[in-house]
Amino acid sequence: MEEKNKIPKVFLSYARTNSEYADSIMEFAYALREDGIDASVDEWDLKLGDDIYYFMESKIKSEADFVLLMINDEFTERANKRKAGVGAETQIIAKELYENVEQGRIIPILWRHDGEEDIKLPTIVESRYYIDLSSDEKFGENYELLLRTLFNKPKNPKNKIGKMPEWINDTNNRFTKTKTIIKRFDSQVESHPEKFNSFIEDFFNEYFEYLKTFKIEFTTQDTATASKEIHKSIEDYSVLKNDLVVFLAKMFKVARYEEIDSEIIIEFLSNIRSLLSGNNQYSLVNFDFMLREIFLYFIAYALKNKNYSFIADLLNSSYYFEDYAYTSRDTKYFVALDVRDRIHTNDIWGISFKADNGNSFLTPLGELLLRRAHSNLKEFLVDADLLCCYVYYMNKDKFGDRDWLPFTYVYKQSDSIDYFTRLTSKKYFERIKEVFDVDSADEFRKKVISTHDTSLFRRQVRFSNDWRKCVEPIESYIDLYKICTER
């Protein structure tokens, strides 16, 4: 059974300045009682013949859970000079405060007044935390605070102490900065939503610095030996990759109401691409794999969260980085992140990454990508890989001859792709059309038809050693003339 809240007993100490002021104190006491507080004032509880000093002492020292000092200028003057009833109460309160400096049951309240200057606190409580109810505006702001204090129901209660993160004890962990950002991300965004993209930028700046530490210096030209070192590097990188996964889940959750600045991500990807320079391809294979994995994770998480604007930016915006010979600074697109023309990552992975039965995988790179992905992301990862391929063929005139080969396509389980199947909906088409860089259903159809003279339509986007499975044409998933025919 839920425990009922204890009713706080409160005694109001005030200076009877005039009848109007006394009435305001009574109204306040009534309001407290209406809100569940057992408020007490001398007018209600002090009877004829009672010992006034004993009455005040019992209320202040034992009966009341809290004593509210209703302070105006008159109260402060009487308290400091120990005059009249307030002076007597002040002597009792002073003893209470001096005997227990951490006493929190004596609460100074700046009460309503007509003076222009601020009310001064009595000397005995001038260092105490007080509540200002001296005007209608301040009453509205602070009355809730008073009630929460009396009921011990803070607006932002202290949470329970959790367990120490396991990585604290890991002396080999090098990624404390990214973990710290992740740990603080939720509370920081809640407190400062306007800094959402600054937090994102901080994370990816630190992530890139850690990423650079995985550079491998090879002294061997033996492919088998080199591939084992590359494999170990990727395994070691898994710890940092897990930070990325956690952060992306948090980032896209917040992105439902705060827009991600995609330029931060584009620059981050361009910086990783800059690591793919050098004469020894073995030293670049791990960065090539990391870049592909990270890029596909961005698209996959965006698909999962239906953040199509973010996907459109990554697939259709310009990337600025030098070519391999450091001779060109022309505009590049996402397809230039695929460096198969120079680094044969899939082949090198095939040396050390074998199937469980000892045979080689059709696509070692695709197999590794899917093995490293969490089960609830795998479907989105394959669809993200395929989306990159389809966007390339629909915009071949813009992207040029460098295509995107979806290494994971052989693991496609479903016969449908959500982002094509749902194009029959006008509303859905309006949400996703920018991904394909089109403005209308007619323009979308024309772009799909333009792929008919490409290897995609001829079912030739496949691995050369497997003729059973290929990247299916777009019309395999959607009837072009049913697009935008439903609400």
KOLBABA-531474 format. One record per residue (C-alpha): residue in one letter; x, y, z. Coordinates in steps of 0.1 Angstrom, whole numbers, plus 5000, padded with zeros to 4 digits. Layout:
! residues N
AXYZ
...
END
This chain:
! residues 487
M500050005000
E501350354991
E502450555021
K500350865027
N502151205027
K502651335063
I500851655069
P503451925078
K502752135109
V503752495104
F503752795127
L503653145113
S505653415132
Y504853765122
A504654125134
R501154265138
T501954585119
N498354685113
S494954515107
E495354505069
Y498754335072
A497454095098
D494654005074
S497153925047
I498953685071
M495653515079
E494753475042
F498153315036
A497553075065
Y494152985050
A495852925017
L498452695032
R495652485049
E493752465017
D496952315001
G497352045028
I499552225054
D498552235090
A499252605094
S498952765128
V498853135139
D498553285174
E495053415167
W493753065163
D495652885190
L496553135217
K493753145243
L492953405270
G494953325301
D497653125282
D501353195290
I502453375259
Y506153285261
Y505352915268
F502952915239
M505553055215
E508352825229
S506252515225
K505252605190
I508752695179
K510652425197
S508452115195
E505052135180
A505752275146
D507752095119
F508552435103
V508452795116
L507853055089
L509253395097
M506853635079
I509353915074
N508554275067
D510454585078
E508554595111
F509454235118
T513054295112
E513254605134
R511454425163
A513554115159
N516854305159
K515854515189
R514154225207
K510854425210
A507354295217
G506153945208
V508453915178
G511354005200
A510453715224
E509953475195
T513353585181
Q515153495213
I513653145212
I514453105175
A517953235180
K518652965206
E517352705181
L519552835153
Y522652865174
E522252515189
N521852365154
V523452565126
E522052315100
Q518552385112
G516252385082
R512952405099
I513252785104
I512352945070
P512553315065
I509853455041
L509953805027
W506253895030
R504254145011
H505054515016
D504454854999
G507954995003
E510255064973
E513354934990
D514054564995
I513154415028
K516054345051
L516454025069
P516754015107
T520353965119
I519753615132
V518753485097
E520553715073
S522753425062
R519853185057
Y518253075024
Y514953255022
I511853255000
D510653584985
L506853624985
S506854004987
S504854064955
D502253904933
E504853814907
K507253664932
F504453484950
G503553304917
E507153204911
N508053084946
Y504952954964
E505352624947
L508952604960
L507652664996
L505052384993
R507552144979
T509952235007
L507252175034
F506151845018
N509751745010
K508751694974
P511451864954
K510751944917
N513951774907
P514651504933
K518051354937
N518251024919
K519550704933
I523250644931
G523950394903
K526650144899
M530150254890
P530650214852
E532649894844
W534950084821
I536350284851
N538149964862
D539449894827
T542950024828
N543249964790
N540250184782
R541350494762
F538050634754
T536950814786
K536051144768
T533450994745
K531950794774
T531851104795
I529951294768
I527451004764
K526950994802
R526151364804
F524351394770
D520651344782
S520851584811
Q522851844791
V520351844762
E517451864786
S518952164803
H520352334772
P518452214741
E519852504721
K523352344725
F522252004710
N524552034680
S527452164701
F527251844721
I527151644689
E530151824675
D532051764708
F531451394706
F532551344670
N535651564675
E536751334703
Y535651024684
F537851124655
E540851184677
Y540450834691
L539950694657
K543350824645
T545050614672
F544150294652
K546650374625
I548750064617
E552350084607
F553249774587
T556749654580
T555549334562
Q554249294527
D552848944536
T549048964531
A548248684556
T550248844584
A548949194576
S545349074575
K545648934610
E546849264624
I544049444606
H541549204621
K542949264656
S542749644650
I539049624642
E538349404672
D540149654694
Y538049934678
S534849754688
V534949924722
L534950274706
K532350164680
N530050064708
D530250434720
L529050534686
V526150304687
V524950434721
F525450794711
L523550754678
A520550604696
K520550904719
M521151154691
F518351034669
K515951024699
V516551394705
A516451464668
R512651404669
Y512351764682
E515751914676
E517251924641
I520751764636
D523251994618
S524251744591
E527351954582
I528951834615
I528551474603
I529651554568
E532851714581
F533351414604
L533051164575
S535351384554
N537951384581
I537851004583
R538250994545
S541451204549
L542950914569
L542850704537
S546150834524
G549450654520
N551250404499
N550650094519
Q547049974514
Y547349744543
S547650034567
L544450184553
V542149884553
N540949934589
F540150304582
D538350204550
F536249954570
M535550204598
L534450474574
R531950244556
E530650104589
I530250454605
F528550594573
L526050304571
Y525250334608
F524250694603
I521950604574
A520650294592
Y519750474624
A518150754604
L516050504586
K515050344618
N513950684632
K512450794599
N514751104598
Y514751134560
S515951494560
F519251384576
I519651104550
A518951344522
D521751574535
L524251294537
L523451154503
N523051474483
S525351724500
S528951804489
Y531951654506
Y535251834504
F538451634505
E541451584483
D541851294459
Y544551034464
A547151224444
Y546351544464
T545751724431
S541951784431
R539751974455
D536551934434
T533151864450
K532651504459
Y529551314470
F528951024494
V529850764467
A533450894469
L533650744504
D533850404486
V537550354478
R537350014461
D539450154432
R542450184455
I541949974486
H540749614481
T539249574516
N536849294507
D539649084493
I542049144522
W539249054547
G538848734528
I542348614537
S541748604575
F537948604578
K536648264568
A533248104570
D532547874600
N532847574577
G536347684565
N535147814531
S535448184521
F532448414523
L530948554491
T531448894507
P533748894538
L533249274542
G529449234542
E529648944566
L531749134590
L529549444589
L526449234597
R528249024624
R529249344642
A525749494641
H523249454668
S520349224659
N517749504658
L519849704634
K520849444608
E517749484587
F518149864586
L521849834578
V521149624547
D518349854536
A520750154542
D523349994520
L520849924493
L519450284495
C522950424488
C523150204457
Y519650304445
V520150674451
Y523450654431
Y521850494400
M518850734401
N521251024402
K524050884381
D524451204360
K525351394392
F527451134409
G529451034379
D531150694373
R531950604409
D529150384420
W528250234454
L528349864458
P526149744487
F528349464501
T525549354524
Y522949294497
V523348914497
Y521948914533
K518649074523
Q516048854539
S512749034531
D511149064497
S510249424503
I511849754512
D509849984534
Y510950304518
F509850184484
T506649994494
R505250294512
L505650534483
T502050464473
S501250714502
K501251074492
K502151184527
Y505050934529
F506351044495
E506451404506
R508551304536
I511051094517
K511251254483
E514251464491
V516351154498
F516051074460
D516451444451
V513151474434
D510151714437
S507351504423
A506151154417
D506651214380
E510251314385
F510851004406
R509450784379
K511650944353
K514750894374
V513850524379
I513250474342
S516650634336
T518250334353
H516950104326
D520150144306
T522350064336
S523749744351
L521149784379
F518149714357
R520049444338
R520549274372
Q524349294369
V525049464402
R526349154418
F529548974429
S531248814399
N531548484416
D527848454423
W525148454396
R522248354419
K521748674437
C521949044426
V520749384436
E517149394424
P515949674402
I513749934420
E510649814401
S510949484420
Y509649674451
I507249934438
D504849974408
L505950314395
Y502350404385
K501050334420
I503250604436
C501150874454
T497850704446
E496850664483
R496350924510
END
